[in-house]
Amino acid sequence: MTQRNELTAGDLVRLAFPPGAEILSPLETKSRPVKWAIVPGGDIQPAPADLLLLPASPTMEALEASRTSGIAGIAFIGQWDTSISIPSDLFIVSLPPDTSLRALQQSTLRLLIDREAYLSLRASQIHQTLARHSLEGGGLQAMARAMLDLTGSRVVIHDKRLTPLAQAMAPGRSHVWPDVLDCLAS
């Protein structure tokens, strides 16, 4: 059980990771507490409850070393090596190919060190982005697209009667989208 002020691996993915990050491990591993995020190399060695940020899918040897060191999990850029089974006791996240490990480490550490300041900064960034789209006159569809880009979540902007006015969804989710809109309309 995590303490109230501890952040879990799932919290980090939700609050600091880029849209498109995909959790590959069992959902139970989302509740693992994370104390630090590191990009290993040189003399830097992971400590228990660290989150490793890797430039590629981990090797079998790296997974075994990670399990014995007690780290919270691994986030890596790219696709999982299908010749290796996903461990059920380690948090594993696949990151989009354009992810900067340095930027991800910085945002993760900001969140770990001062959650309130990070959330305030993130809210300000979101507000500025939406205000800019509003001033540019792109309309509700541009706002919905901006919110999708910011959050990685599907977006529906609707009126008070739940009539959809604008919508945006990530590719690959289109097969369920008509059902979502039908549910809102009923």
Disulfide bonds with the S-S distance in Angstrom:
none
